[in-house]
Amino acid sequence: MEYGGTPLADQLADETRRRLALDETVLPLPQSTRIFTISNQKGGVGKTTTAVNLAAALARSGAHVLVVDLDPQGNASTALGVDHRSEQQSVYEVLVADLPLAEVIRPSTEHERLDCVPATIHLAGAEIELVSLVAREQRLRRALDTHLASMERPYDYVFIDCPPSLGLLTINAFVAAREVLIPIQCEYYALEGLSQLLSNIELIEKHLNPELRLTTILLTMYDSRTNLAQQVAQEVRDHFPTQTLGTIIPRSVRVSEAPSYGQSVISYDFGSTGSLSYREAAAEIARRSVSNPKEHTNGN
Protein backbone atom coordinates (compact mmCIF):
# COMPACT_ATOMS: atom_id res chain seq x y z
CA MET A 1 0.00 0.00 0.00
CA GLU A 2 1.47 3.35 -1.00
CA TYR A 3 0.89 6.41 1.12
CA GLY A 4 2.70 8.94 -1.01
CA GLY A 5 3.56 11.94 1.13
CA THR A 6 1.09 11.41 3.99
CA PRO A 7 2.30 12.11 7.56
CA LEU A 8 2.33 8.37 8.32
CA ALA A 9 4.41 7.60 5.22
CA ASP A 10 6.84 10.39 6.13
CA GLN A 11 7.14 9.02 9.67
CA LEU A 12 7.77 5.48 8.44
CA ALA A 13 10.39 6.68 5.96
CA ASP A 14 12.11 8.75 8.67
CA GLU A 15 12.17 5.83 11.13
CA THR A 16 13.54 3.47 8.46
CA ARG A 17 16.33 5.94 7.68
CA ARG A 18 17.18 6.34 11.39
CA ARG A 19 17.15 2.58 11.94
CA LEU A 20 19.51 1.96 9.02
CA ALA A 21 21.88 4.66 10.27
CA LEU A 22 21.95 3.04 13.74
CA ASP A 23 22.45 -0.46 12.37
CA GLU A 24 25.50 0.70 10.42
CA THR A 25 27.08 2.45 13.40
CA VAL A 26 29.74 0.93 15.64
CA LEU A 27 29.60 2.78 18.96
CA PRO A 28 32.87 3.74 20.66
CA LEU A 29 33.55 2.34 24.14
CA PRO A 30 34.74 4.74 26.85
CA GLN A 31 38.39 4.53 27.94
CA SER A 32 37.34 4.23 31.58
CA THR A 33 34.09 3.41 33.37
CA ARG A 34 31.42 6.11 33.07
CA ILE A 35 29.24 6.16 36.19
CA PHE A 36 25.88 7.92 35.82
CA THR A 37 23.32 8.76 38.46
CA ILE A 38 19.88 9.12 36.90
CA SER A 39 18.04 11.57 39.10
CA ASN A 40 15.06 13.89 39.34
CA GLN A 41 13.14 14.34 42.58
CA LYS A 42 9.94 14.63 40.55
CA GLY A 43 8.29 11.23 40.24
CA GLY A 44 7.01 9.81 36.98
CA VAL A 45 9.51 11.48 34.65
CA GLY A 46 10.96 8.25 33.27
CA LYS A 47 14.04 7.74 35.48
CA THR A 48 13.82 3.95 35.74
CA THR A 49 12.64 3.58 32.14
CA THR A 50 15.63 5.64 31.02
CA ALA A 51 18.13 3.70 33.17
CA VAL A 52 16.89 0.31 31.94
CA ASN A 53 16.58 1.18 28.26
CA LEU A 54 19.87 3.05 27.94
CA ALA A 55 21.61 0.15 29.69
CA ALA A 56 19.96 -2.40 27.38
CA ALA A 57 20.78 -0.37 24.25
CA LEU A 58 24.44 0.06 25.23
CA ALA A 59 24.79 -3.64 26.14
CA ARG A 60 23.42 -4.59 22.70
CA SER A 61 25.95 -2.28 21.09
CA GLY A 62 28.87 -4.11 22.73
CA ALA A 63 29.33 -2.33 26.07
CA HIS A 64 29.55 -4.10 29.45
CA VAL A 65 26.89 -2.43 31.63
CA LEU A 66 25.80 -2.48 35.30
CA VAL A 67 22.53 -1.06 36.64
CA VAL A 68 22.41 -0.33 40.38
CA ASP A 69 18.79 -0.20 41.58
CA LEU A 70 18.68 2.23 44.49
CA ASP A 71 14.90 2.67 44.56
CA PRO A 72 13.07 0.60 47.25
CA GLN A 73 10.28 -0.07 44.73
CA GLY A 74 12.75 -2.15 42.72
CA ASN A 75 11.25 -1.28 39.35
CA ALA A 76 14.59 -1.39 37.53
CA SER A 77 15.21 -4.89 38.93
CA THR A 78 11.79 -5.99 37.67
CA ALA A 79 12.35 -4.54 34.20
CA LEU A 80 15.72 -6.30 33.95
CA GLY A 81 14.26 -9.67 34.94
CA VAL A 82 16.15 -9.85 38.25
CA ASP A 83 14.60 -11.39 41.38
CA HIS A 84 14.24 -8.80 44.14
CA ARG A 85 11.97 -10.48 46.68
CA SER A 86 12.63 -9.46 50.27
CA GLU A 87 14.67 -12.59 51.14
CA GLN A 88 17.22 -11.85 48.38
CA GLN A 89 20.49 -10.12 49.18
CA SER A 90 20.54 -6.71 47.56
CA VAL A 91 22.09 -3.27 47.53
CA TYR A 92 20.63 -2.87 51.05
CA GLU A 93 23.23 -5.29 52.49
CA VAL A 94 25.97 -3.48 50.57
CA LEU A 95 25.04 -0.12 52.10
CA VAL A 96 24.17 -1.21 55.64
CA ALA A 97 26.25 -4.36 56.23
CA ASP A 98 29.31 -3.71 54.00
CA LEU A 99 28.62 -6.78 51.87
CA PRO A 100 30.90 -6.77 48.79
CA LEU A 101 29.11 -5.67 45.62
CA ALA A 102 30.25 -8.84 43.82
CA GLU A 103 27.98 -10.91 46.07
CA VAL A 104 24.79 -9.15 45.00
CA ILE A 105 25.40 -8.55 41.27
CA ARG A 106 22.95 -10.61 39.20
CA PRO A 107 22.92 -11.22 35.44
CA SER A 108 19.97 -9.62 33.67
CA THR A 109 17.79 -11.76 31.44
CA GLU A 110 17.87 -8.78 29.10
CA HIS A 111 21.39 -9.32 27.71
CA GLU A 112 24.55 -11.28 28.52
CA ARG A 113 26.56 -8.05 28.89
CA LEU A 114 24.05 -6.46 31.27
CA ASP A 115 24.12 -6.99 35.06
CA CYS A 116 22.01 -5.58 37.87
CA VAL A 117 22.38 -4.92 41.59
CA PRO A 118 18.77 -5.43 42.75
CA ALA A 119 16.84 -3.42 45.34
CA THR A 120 14.53 -5.03 47.90
CA ILE A 121 11.85 -3.46 50.07
CA HIS A 122 14.38 -3.41 52.97
CA LEU A 123 15.93 -0.41 51.24
CA ALA A 124 12.97 1.68 52.44
CA GLY A 125 14.43 1.53 55.96
CA ALA A 126 17.99 2.16 54.89
CA GLU A 127 17.58 5.95 55.05
CA ILE A 128 17.15 5.72 58.85
CA GLU A 129 19.79 3.01 59.37
CA LEU A 130 22.42 4.90 57.38
CA VAL A 131 22.16 7.98 59.61
CA SER A 132 24.24 6.45 62.42
CA LEU A 133 26.85 4.77 60.19
CA VAL A 134 30.39 6.01 59.62
CA ALA A 135 30.97 7.71 56.22
CA ARG A 136 27.28 7.23 55.45
CA GLU A 137 27.38 9.24 52.20
CA GLN A 138 30.38 7.31 50.83
CA ARG A 139 29.19 3.72 51.25
CA LEU A 140 28.02 3.03 47.71
CA ARG A 141 31.05 4.74 46.19
CA ARG A 142 33.46 2.71 48.28
CA ALA A 143 31.72 -0.57 47.36
CA LEU A 144 31.52 0.33 43.66
CA ASP A 145 35.10 1.59 43.34
CA THR A 146 36.43 -1.50 45.15
CA HIS A 147 34.50 -3.78 42.81
CA LEU A 148 35.54 -1.96 39.62
CA ALA A 149 39.20 -2.04 40.72
CA SER A 150 38.99 -5.83 41.25
CA MET A 151 37.55 -6.55 37.78
CA GLU A 152 39.78 -7.81 34.99
CA ARG A 153 37.62 -5.90 32.52
CA PRO A 154 35.62 -3.23 34.38
CA TYR A 155 32.16 -2.17 33.26
CA ASP A 156 32.00 0.43 30.52
CA TYR A 157 28.90 2.03 32.01
CA VAL A 158 27.24 2.04 35.42
CA PHE A 159 23.75 3.51 35.77
CA ILE A 160 22.41 4.21 39.26
CA ASP A 161 18.62 4.49 39.44
CA CYS A 162 17.58 6.81 42.28
CA PRO A 163 14.36 7.12 44.31
CA PRO A 164 12.34 10.30 43.62
CA SER A 165 13.58 12.12 46.73
CA LEU A 166 16.77 13.65 48.06
CA GLY A 167 17.63 11.48 51.06
CA LEU A 168 20.75 9.53 51.92
CA LEU A 169 20.15 6.97 49.18
CA THR A 170 20.24 9.63 46.48
CA ILE A 171 23.22 11.34 48.13
CA ASN A 172 25.05 7.98 48.05
CA ALA A 173 24.26 7.79 44.33
CA PHE A 174 25.58 11.32 43.70
CA VAL A 175 28.79 10.60 45.61
CA ALA A 176 29.33 7.30 43.73
CA ALA A 177 28.73 8.81 40.28
CA ARG A 178 30.87 11.05 38.10
CA GLU A 179 28.04 12.16 35.80
CA VAL A 180 24.42 13.13 36.40
CA LEU A 181 21.73 12.36 33.84
CA ILE A 182 18.42 14.14 34.40
CA PRO A 183 15.32 12.96 32.52
CA ILE A 184 12.84 15.83 32.05
CA GLN A 185 9.32 15.17 30.83
CA CYS A 186 7.95 17.56 28.23
CA GLU A 187 4.96 18.63 30.30
CA TYR A 188 3.76 21.51 32.45
CA TYR A 189 5.86 22.08 35.62
CA ALA A 190 8.75 20.15 34.01
CA LEU A 191 11.35 22.65 35.19
CA GLU A 192 9.80 23.10 38.63
CA GLY A 193 12.12 21.75 41.28
CA LEU A 194 15.01 21.57 38.83
CA SER A 195 16.83 24.53 40.39
CA GLN A 196 16.66 22.74 43.77
CA LEU A 197 18.15 19.60 42.20
CA LEU A 198 20.91 21.63 40.52
CA SER A 199 21.84 23.38 43.76
CA ASN A 200 21.97 19.99 45.52
CA ILE A 201 24.30 18.67 42.82
CA GLU A 202 26.45 21.78 43.33
CA LEU A 203 26.59 21.22 47.09
CA ILE A 204 27.61 17.58 46.67
CA GLU A 205 30.24 18.57 44.11
CA LYS A 206 31.61 21.15 46.54
CA HIS A 207 31.63 19.07 49.73
CA LEU A 208 31.55 15.36 48.87
CA ASN A 209 32.40 14.64 45.23
CA PRO A 210 34.41 17.23 43.26
CA GLU A 211 34.26 14.98 40.14
CA LEU A 212 30.47 15.20 39.83
CA ARG A 213 29.11 16.95 36.71
CA LEU A 214 25.70 17.38 35.15
CA THR A 215 26.56 16.09 31.68
CA THR A 216 23.29 14.84 30.21
CA ILE A 217 19.64 15.91 30.04
CA LEU A 218 17.16 13.68 28.23
CA LEU A 219 13.73 14.94 27.18
CA THR A 220 11.08 12.25 27.77
CA MET A 221 7.34 11.71 27.24
CA TYR A 222 7.31 14.06 24.26
CA ASP A 223 4.01 14.48 22.44
CA SER A 224 4.69 16.24 19.14
CA ARG A 225 0.97 17.09 18.74
CA THR A 226 1.05 19.64 21.56
CA ASN A 227 2.53 23.12 21.51
CA LEU A 228 3.34 22.75 25.21
CA ALA A 229 5.73 19.85 24.62
CA GLN A 230 7.55 21.83 21.94
CA GLN A 231 7.77 24.88 24.23
CA VAL A 232 9.14 22.85 27.14
CA ALA A 233 11.71 21.16 24.90
CA GLN A 234 12.85 24.54 23.58
CA GLU A 235 13.02 26.01 27.09
CA VAL A 236 15.20 23.14 28.32
CA ARG A 237 17.49 23.49 25.29
CA ASP A 238 17.80 27.23 25.91
CA HIS A 239 18.78 26.66 29.56
CA PHE A 240 21.08 23.66 28.95
CA PRO A 241 22.34 23.85 25.36
CA THR A 242 25.36 21.56 25.78
CA GLN A 243 23.88 19.00 28.18
CA THR A 244 20.57 18.32 26.39
CA LEU A 245 20.67 15.39 24.00
CA GLY A 246 19.41 15.91 20.46
CA THR A 247 17.33 12.74 20.80
CA ILE A 248 13.86 13.10 22.33
CA ILE A 249 11.93 10.14 23.80
CA PRO A 250 8.30 10.20 22.58
CA ARG A 251 5.27 9.11 24.58
CA SER A 252 4.88 5.43 23.78
CA VAL A 253 2.56 2.64 24.84
CA ARG A 254 5.31 0.11 24.09
CA VAL A 255 7.73 1.82 26.48
CA SER A 256 5.07 1.72 29.23
CA GLU A 257 4.15 -1.93 28.60
CA ALA A 258 7.66 -3.42 28.51
CA PRO A 259 8.46 -3.47 32.29
CA SER A 260 5.37 -5.57 33.09
CA TYR A 261 6.94 -8.32 30.94
CA GLY A 262 10.28 -8.02 32.77
CA GLN A 263 11.89 -6.45 29.71
CA SER A 264 13.24 -3.23 28.32
CA VAL A 265 11.43 -1.80 25.29
CA ILE A 266 14.55 -2.72 23.30
CA SER A 267 13.86 -6.45 23.66
CA TYR A 268 10.08 -6.17 24.09
CA ASP A 269 9.53 -4.45 20.74
CA PHE A 270 12.83 -3.78 19.02
CA GLY A 271 11.17 -2.17 16.00
CA SER A 272 9.05 0.32 17.97
CA THR A 273 9.54 4.09 17.97
CA GLY A 274 10.37 4.04 21.70
CA SER A 275 13.07 1.42 21.18
CA LEU A 276 14.56 3.38 18.29
CA SER A 277 14.65 6.61 20.32
CA TYR A 278 16.39 5.02 23.32
CA ARG A 279 18.93 3.37 21.02
CA GLU A 280 19.63 6.78 19.45
CA ALA A 281 19.98 8.39 22.90
CA ALA A 282 22.43 5.65 23.94
CA ALA A 283 24.44 6.19 20.74
CA GLU A 284 24.59 9.93 21.43
CA ILE A 285 25.84 9.33 24.99
CA ALA A 286 28.47 6.89 23.71
CA ARG A 287 29.74 9.37 21.12
CA ARG A 288 29.89 12.17 23.67
CA SER A 289 32.39 10.19 25.74
CA VAL A 290 34.82 10.47 22.85
CA SER A 291 34.15 14.09 21.94
CA ASN A 292 34.04 15.34 25.56
CA PRO A 293 36.61 13.32 27.51
CA LYS A 294 36.49 15.85 30.38
CA GLU A 295 32.97 14.66 31.14
CA HIS A 296 34.17 11.51 32.88
CA THR A 297 37.20 12.04 35.07
CA ASN A 298 37.12 9.06 37.39
CA GLY A 299 40.54 9.37 38.82
CA ASN A 300 42.59 9.40 35.60
C-alpha positions as CSV (number, residue, x, y, z in Angstrom):
1,M,0.0,0.0,0.0
2,E,1.5,3.3,-1.0
3,Y,0.9,6.4,1.1
4,G,2.7,8.9,-1.0
5,G,3.6,11.9,1.1
6,T,1.1,11.4,4.0
7,P,2.3,12.1,7.6
8,L,2.3,8.4,8.3
9,A,4.4,7.6,5.2
10,D,6.8,10.4,6.1
11,Q,7.1,9.0,9.7
12,L,7.8,5.5,8.4
13,A,10.4,6.7,6.0
14,D,12.1,8.8,8.7
15,E,12.2,5.8,11.1
16,T,13.5,3.5,8.5
17,R,16.3,5.9,7.7
18,R,17.2,6.3,11.4
19,R,17.2,2.6,11.9
20,L,19.5,2.0,9.0
21,A,21.9,4.7,10.3
22,L,21.9,3.0,13.7
23,D,22.5,-0.5,12.4
24,E,25.5,0.7,10.4
25,T,27.1,2.5,13.4
26,V,29.7,0.9,15.6
27,L,29.6,2.8,19.0
28,P,32.9,3.7,20.7
29,L,33.5,2.3,24.1
30,P,34.7,4.7,26.9
31,Q,38.4,4.5,27.9
32,S,37.3,4.2,31.6
33,T,34.1,3.4,33.4
34,R,31.4,6.1,33.1
35,I,29.2,6.2,36.2
36,F,25.9,7.9,35.8
37,T,23.3,8.8,38.5
38,I,19.9,9.1,36.9
39,S,18.0,11.6,39.1
40,N,15.1,13.9,39.3
41,Q,13.1,14.3,42.6
42,K,9.9,14.6,40.6
43,G,8.3,11.2,40.2
44,G,7.0,9.8,37.0
45,V,9.5,11.5,34.6
46,G,11.0,8.2,33.3
47,K,14.0,7.7,35.5
48,T,13.8,4.0,35.7
49,T,12.6,3.6,32.1
50,T,15.6,5.6,31.0
51,A,18.1,3.7,33.2
52,V,16.9,0.3,31.9
53,N,16.6,1.2,28.3
54,L,19.9,3.1,27.9
55,A,21.6,0.1,29.7
56,A,20.0,-2.4,27.4
57,A,20.8,-0.4,24.3
58,L,24.4,0.1,25.2
59,A,24.8,-3.6,26.1
60,R,23.4,-4.6,22.7
61,S,25.9,-2.3,21.1
62,G,28.9,-4.1,22.7
63,A,29.3,-2.3,26.1
64,H,29.5,-4.1,29.5
65,V,26.9,-2.4,31.6
66,L,25.8,-2.5,35.3
67,V,22.5,-1.1,36.6
68,V,22.4,-0.3,40.4
69,D,18.8,-0.2,41.6
70,L,18.7,2.2,44.5
71,D,14.9,2.7,44.6
72,P,13.1,0.6,47.3
73,Q,10.3,-0.1,44.7
74,G,12.7,-2.2,42.7
75,N,11.2,-1.3,39.3
76,A,14.6,-1.4,37.5
77,S,15.2,-4.9,38.9
78,T,11.8,-6.0,37.7
79,A,12.4,-4.5,34.2
80,L,15.7,-6.3,33.9
81,G,14.3,-9.7,34.9
82,V,16.2,-9.8,38.3
83,D,14.6,-11.4,41.4
84,H,14.2,-8.8,44.1
85,R,12.0,-10.5,46.7
86,S,12.6,-9.5,50.3
87,E,14.7,-12.6,51.1
88,Q,17.2,-11.8,48.4
89,Q,20.5,-10.1,49.2
90,S,20.5,-6.7,47.6
91,V,22.1,-3.3,47.5
92,Y,20.6,-2.9,51.0
93,E,23.2,-5.3,52.5
94,V,26.0,-3.5,50.6
95,L,25.0,-0.1,52.1
96,V,24.2,-1.2,55.6
97,A,26.3,-4.4,56.2
98,D,29.3,-3.7,54.0
99,L,28.6,-6.8,51.9
100,P,30.9,-6.8,48.8
101,L,29.1,-5.7,45.6
102,A,30.3,-8.8,43.8
103,E,28.0,-10.9,46.1
104,V,24.8,-9.2,45.0
105,I,25.4,-8.5,41.3
106,R,23.0,-10.6,39.2
107,P,22.9,-11.2,35.4
108,S,20.0,-9.6,33.7
109,T,17.8,-11.8,31.4
110,E,17.9,-8.8,29.1
111,H,21.4,-9.3,27.7
112,E,24.6,-11.3,28.5
113,R,26.6,-8.1,28.9
114,L,24.1,-6.5,31.3
115,D,24.1,-7.0,35.1
116,C,22.0,-5.6,37.9
117,V,22.4,-4.9,41.6
118,P,18.8,-5.4,42.8
119,A,16.8,-3.4,45.3
120,T,14.5,-5.0,47.9
121,I,11.8,-3.5,50.1
122,H,14.4,-3.4,53.0
123,L,15.9,-0.4,51.2
124,A,13.0,1.7,52.4
125,G,14.4,1.5,56.0
126,A,18.0,2.2,54.9
127,E,17.6,5.9,55.0
128,I,17.2,5.7,58.9
129,E,19.8,3.0,59.4
130,L,22.4,4.9,57.4
131,V,22.2,8.0,59.6
132,S,24.2,6.4,62.4
133,L,26.9,4.8,60.2
134,V,30.4,6.0,59.6
135,A,31.0,7.7,56.2
136,R,27.3,7.2,55.5
137,E,27.4,9.2,52.2
138,Q,30.4,7.3,50.8
139,R,29.2,3.7,51.3
140,L,28.0,3.0,47.7
141,R,31.1,4.7,46.2
142,R,33.5,2.7,48.3
143,A,31.7,-0.6,47.4
144,L,31.5,0.3,43.7
145,D,35.1,1.6,43.3
146,T,36.4,-1.5,45.2
147,H,34.5,-3.8,42.8
148,L,35.5,-2.0,39.6
149,A,39.2,-2.0,40.7
150,S,39.0,-5.8,41.3
151,M,37.6,-6.6,37.8
152,E,39.8,-7.8,35.0
153,R,37.6,-5.9,32.5
154,P,35.6,-3.2,34.4
155,Y,32.2,-2.2,33.3
156,D,32.0,0.4,30.5
157,Y,28.9,2.0,32.0
158,V,27.2,2.0,35.4
159,F,23.7,3.5,35.8
160,I,22.4,4.2,39.3
161,D,18.6,4.5,39.4
162,C,17.6,6.8,42.3
163,P,14.4,7.1,44.3
164,P,12.3,10.3,43.6
165,S,13.6,12.1,46.7
166,L,16.8,13.7,48.1
167,G,17.6,11.5,51.1
168,L,20.8,9.5,51.9
169,L,20.2,7.0,49.2
170,T,20.2,9.6,46.5
171,I,23.2,11.3,48.1
172,N,25.0,8.0,48.0
173,A,24.3,7.8,44.3
174,F,25.6,11.3,43.7
175,V,28.8,10.6,45.6
176,A,29.3,7.3,43.7
177,A,28.7,8.8,40.3
178,R,30.9,11.0,38.1
179,E,28.0,12.2,35.8
180,V,24.4,13.1,36.4
181,L,21.7,12.4,33.8
182,I,18.4,14.1,34.4
183,P,15.3,13.0,32.5
184,I,12.8,15.8,32.1
185,Q,9.3,15.2,30.8
186,C,8.0,17.6,28.2
187,E,5.0,18.6,30.3
188,Y,3.8,21.5,32.4
189,Y,5.9,22.1,35.6
190,A,8.7,20.1,34.0
191,L,11.3,22.6,35.2
192,E,9.8,23.1,38.6
193,G,12.1,21.7,41.3
194,L,15.0,21.6,38.8
195,S,16.8,24.5,40.4
196,Q,16.7,22.7,43.8
197,L,18.2,19.6,42.2
198,L,20.9,21.6,40.5
199,S,21.8,23.4,43.8
200,N,22.0,20.0,45.5
201,I,24.3,18.7,42.8
202,E,26.5,21.8,43.3
203,L,26.6,21.2,47.1
204,I,27.6,17.6,46.7
205,E,30.2,18.6,44.1
206,K,31.6,21.1,46.5
207,H,31.6,19.1,49.7
208,L,31.6,15.4,48.9
209,N,32.4,14.6,45.2
210,P,34.4,17.2,43.3
211,E,34.3,15.0,40.1
212,L,30.5,15.2,39.8
213,R,29.1,17.0,36.7
214,L,25.7,17.4,35.1
215,T,26.6,16.1,31.7
216,T,23.3,14.8,30.2
217,I,19.6,15.9,30.0
218,L,17.2,13.7,28.2
219,L,13.7,14.9,27.2
220,T,11.1,12.3,27.8
221,M,7.3,11.7,27.2
222,Y,7.3,14.1,24.3
223,D,4.0,14.5,22.4
224,S,4.7,16.2,19.1
225,R,1.0,17.1,18.7
226,T,1.0,19.6,21.6
227,N,2.5,23.1,21.5
228,L,3.3,22.8,25.2
229,A,5.7,19.8,24.6
230,Q,7.5,21.8,21.9
231,Q,7.8,24.9,24.2
232,V,9.1,22.8,27.1
233,A,11.7,21.2,24.9
234,Q,12.9,24.5,23.6
235,E,13.0,26.0,27.1
236,V,15.2,23.1,28.3
237,R,17.5,23.5,25.3
238,D,17.8,27.2,25.9
239,H,18.8,26.7,29.6
240,F,21.1,23.7,28.9
241,P,22.3,23.8,25.4
242,T,25.4,21.6,25.8
243,Q,23.9,19.0,28.2
244,T,20.6,18.3,26.4
245,L,20.7,15.4,24.0
246,G,19.4,15.9,20.5
247,T,17.3,12.7,20.8
248,I,13.9,13.1,22.3
249,I,11.9,10.1,23.8
250,P,8.3,10.2,22.6
251,R,5.3,9.1,24.6
252,S,4.9,5.4,23.8
253,V,2.6,2.6,24.8
254,R,5.3,0.1,24.1
255,V,7.7,1.8,26.5
256,S,5.1,1.7,29.2
257,E,4.1,-1.9,28.6
258,A,7.7,-3.4,28.5
259,P,8.5,-3.5,32.3
260,S,5.4,-5.6,33.1
261,Y,6.9,-8.3,30.9
262,G,10.3,-8.0,32.8
263,Q,11.9,-6.5,29.7
264,S,13.2,-3.2,28.3
265,V,11.4,-1.8,25.3
266,I,14.6,-2.7,23.3
267,S,13.9,-6.5,23.7
268,Y,10.1,-6.2,24.1
269,D,9.5,-4.5,20.7
270,F,12.8,-3.8,19.0
271,G,11.2,-2.2,16.0
272,S,9.1,0.3,18.0
273,T,9.5,4.1,18.0
274,G,10.4,4.0,21.7
275,S,13.1,1.4,21.2
276,L,14.6,3.4,18.3
277,S,14.7,6.6,20.3
278,Y,16.4,5.0,23.3
279,R,18.9,3.4,21.0
280,E,19.6,6.8,19.5
281,A,20.0,8.4,22.9
282,A,22.4,5.6,23.9
283,A,24.4,6.2,20.7
284,E,24.6,9.9,21.4
285,I,25.8,9.3,25.0
286,A,28.5,6.9,23.7
287,R,29.7,9.4,21.1
288,R,29.9,12.2,23.7
289,S,32.4,10.2,25.7
290,V,34.8,10.5,22.8
291,S,34.1,14.1,21.9
292,N,34.0,15.3,25.6
293,P,36.6,13.3,27.5
294,K,36.5,15.8,30.4
295,E,33.0,14.7,31.1
296,H,34.2,11.5,32.9
297,T,37.2,12.0,35.1
298,N,37.1,9.1,37.4
299,G,40.5,9.4,38.8
300,N,42.6,9.4,35.6
